[in-house]
Amino acid sequence: MPNNLAEERKQINSDVVNNIIPKRIPITMGIGLFALAQIAGVDPRIAYWDPSGLEKTVDELCARMPVDSNIMGRQILTPSKYQALGSKSIAISNSGFMQHPNTHMMEPEEYDEFIKDPYAFIVETAAPRINVNLDIKANPIRALSAIAQAISTQDAVNAAAGKITGAMSAKYGYPAPNPPGGGGYAPFDILTDQLRSFSGMLADVRRNRDKVSAAVEAVYPMSYKSCAPNPAIYTRNSYGSYPLHMPTFMREIDFAELWWPSFYRLWNDFASLGYRCYAFLEDDWMRYLDYVQDLPTGSVFKFEYGDPQVMKDRLGTKHIIDGSFPIEHLTKCTVDEAIDKTKEWLDIMAPGGQYIFGLNKGILAASDVNLDNMEAICTTVLNEGVYANAGQATGELFDKDDYSHSEFVPFVSRAYQTFEEYCELHPNTAPEARPFVEASEFTIFRFFYSLMQ
């Protein structure tokens, strides 16, 4: 039975992203680790390090909720990583919630240094300012230990959580995840989130517009390298995910001139290689729908806020809409009201396929969810989101030949050692060593890239 259900779930998800009306609408609704710990009555500060105490609660929720993917969500910000780094930007509160104050790693007068070599600037100057244990110049031994500890402990915690999700997948018939689809941050957002902060970037857009433009151009090769999926394992059922943070805080003229061109270039470059991308459109993107509509066919979008009818009318044929159902219906409605809201939502989103049911934002705390409402909503989608015309073709077809790749600019940094440079130091290295050497260097590269979130 679980194997049959896993195949059905895999098929309906595949149908949605491959221009076929599915048997029914897929349902995706996970609960974050902090929220799960609260529901389970486990101290989140313990669960971050040892999630095994959540297994009974996760099992009960999987049995109760008719969803098509694992109920246990990922925890991206963890003390196992950020405490090892001595982070002043991401810290755990007394309640166990991971907090993110408005800090910055780069000063406005440092744009020229950043533009020369963005990655080296991040490694040598920016990251150590907020992550005190990464100060290679002041304490190289502590810095090396911090990197190793952050990577190894987070891998260990993820593996422990993976045992739970693996057991639940086997028991309840959740399909195996698709191969990694790349993804990361928009080039402009790399500058914004941690380097200059939202407030700092808004000031820079007014005062240092040319420097901002040059910095976004300079960071593009680094963004491309980090975000590209592995072509050896990628399939069109995968997609790289991008949380888009800054645009709704910008004037449209600034968005159009400074933020959009690099992001549009990135997605078009990947489309020319056959890759699909996904974006979480944070805040309200209704004024930017013309831009969103112009992205490569078959892109996937989740909206935090906005008019669902407008979303569906403008994007529902060319693109795929994911989730976007208001999380407030989990707590601010009676069960009957939640069911009615769900039916109203399906009346808009279900026609023509191209839709995956889920929320407009993650369940981060127990206060975000009434489990009775969640069960009623998911059950309603399961029963009402069935298609009479399953198997029919739908939507616009993607063709990678519709897109052309921009001029390729290789990623180069004095802080990143290529295989050729490695071989200069070790001339007797066999060519077969390339994937191992490059993978280890890329691991460190992705580690520092992740600190820009």
C-alpha positions, 0 to 999 in steps of 0.5 A: 500500500505505501509503495502504491501511494508513493507512486501515485504521489510521484505521478501527480506531482510529475503531471503538474510540472509536465503539462498534464492534468493530474488525477488530483491536486498534490498537497504539500504542507510541512511543519518546521522543527521548532513548531514540531518541538512545541507540538510534541512538548519537547524543548526546541533547544534539545530538538535542534541537536537531537530530533529523535524525540519528535518521531512519535509526534511526526508519526501521529501527524503523518497518520492524521494529515492526508498530505503528499509529502513529508510533514517534517519540514527542514530547519535551515537556521540551526544552532549547530551551525551558527553557534559554531561560527560565533554568529552575531547575526543568527542566534537562538532565543530563550524560547529556542526560536532562531532570531535574525537581527538586522546586521550587516557585513559590509560598509558602503565605502567597501564596494570597490573592494567587493567588486574586485573579488566578491567571494574573497571579500566575503571569506576574508572580510565580511563573514568574520565580522558577523561570525567571530569564529571565522576570523582567519587572520586573528585565529586561523586554527579556531576558524578552521575548526569552526568551519569543520564543526559547523558543516559536520554538526549540521550534517549530523543533525540533518542525518538524524532528522533524515532517519525520521523522514525516511521512516515516515516515507516508508510507512506512509508512502511519501515519494523520494525527493527529486534530484537537487535542482540547484537554487539559492539567492537572487544576485541582488539579494546576496548583497542585501540580506547580510552584506548591506542589510535591507536598510543599508541597501535602500540607502545605497540605491539612492547614494551609490547607484553605480556601485550597486549596479557594478556589484550586482554584475560582479557577483553574477558569476558567483551566483551562477556557480552556486545556483546551477544544478548538477546536470548529471542528475537533474530532471525537469521534475526538479527545480532550484528554489529562490526566496526573493526578499528585496523587490517589494521594498523598492521603487519599481524604477529601482527594481527594474534597473538594479534588481530584475536584470540579473535575476532575469538573466540567471533564470533565462541562462538556466532555461537555455540549459533546460533547468526549471526554477522556483521562487517564493515571492515574499510579501506582495508581488501583485505590482510586479506580475508583468515581470513574473509572467515574462520568466521562462515557461513552466517556472513555479511560484509561491505567493506570500500575499496577493489576489488568487484570481489575478495570480491564476488568470495571469500566470496559471497557463504559462507557469505553475502556482505552488501553495499560496493558501493563506496560513491564517485559515489554519488559526483564524477560522472555525473548521467549517469556515476553513473548509469553505475557504478551501473550496473557494480557493480550489474553485479559483486554482484547480481549473486547468491544472498547473497547481500544487496545494500548500500554504503561503508561508511555513508553519514555524511555530505551534501558534501558526497551526490549529491541527483540526483546521489543517486536517480539515483543509487537507481532507477537503483538497483530497476529496474536492481537488479531483479532476474529471479530465485527468491526463489531458494536456494543459498549459504552455510547453517549455522549449529550451531552444526558446532561450539563449544563454548570455555570455558566459563569465567564469567564476574566478577568485583568489579564495577559490582553488581550481583543479588546475591550481591544485595540480600545480601544487601536486603535479602527480595528481591523477585526472581522476581526482578532479571530481573529488577535489572540486567537490571539496572546494565547492563544499566550502564555497557553498558554505560561505555562500549560505552565510549570505542568507 
